[in-house]
Amino acid sequence: MRPVPAFIATCALLGSSMAPAHSGPSKTLATGALQDGSGAHHGTVALSGTDGRLHMTVKASGLTPGMHGLHIHAVGACTAPDFTSAGGHWNPDNKQHGHANPMGAHRGDLPQLDVAADGTGKAEFDIASSLSELLDADGAALIVHAAADDEKTDPTGNSGARLLCAVLTPAG
């Protein structure tokens, strides 16, 4: 089991928009399929939860081992090859980027995706939001970036190119 990064524990204690993952099953509220710029499938995203706290599970494959920035982007569009159609990070509170930034963090700033030697990674965490707030009129997307997020540089955390994208859509 990997240790929980200090910024996650700190965010939980401070009541920030992100807290460590909860346990227990709940109904799937939204899903997404992670695709690369050529349209190849590389994993899934699932959202569950209620009452202003969403639980997100990300499972990805076919990536370079190491840390990758993981963010919710403001627009539910994944136009290949570079996914710029997803817009900037989801930031309804008009903050700066990063959990180490004293002016941050966006609600779209998520924990790193730690990818193992076999190219797979899984992340689970909670987000303070209702589904209707997250999936507003223009939707939302989850992006996996090429590099680690430095947790402080506004607006992107120097996390590099957008490698994988999933449009988040309501389940059912």
Secondary structure, DSSP 8 states (H G I E B T S, - for coil): -----HHHHHHHHHT-SEEE---S---EEEEEEEE-TT--EEEEEEEEEETTEEEEEEEE-S--SEEE-EEEESS----TTT-GGG-SB--TT--BS-TTSTTB--TTB---EEE-TTS-EEEEEEEE--HHHHT-TT--EEEEESS---SSSTTTTT--SEEEEEE-EE--
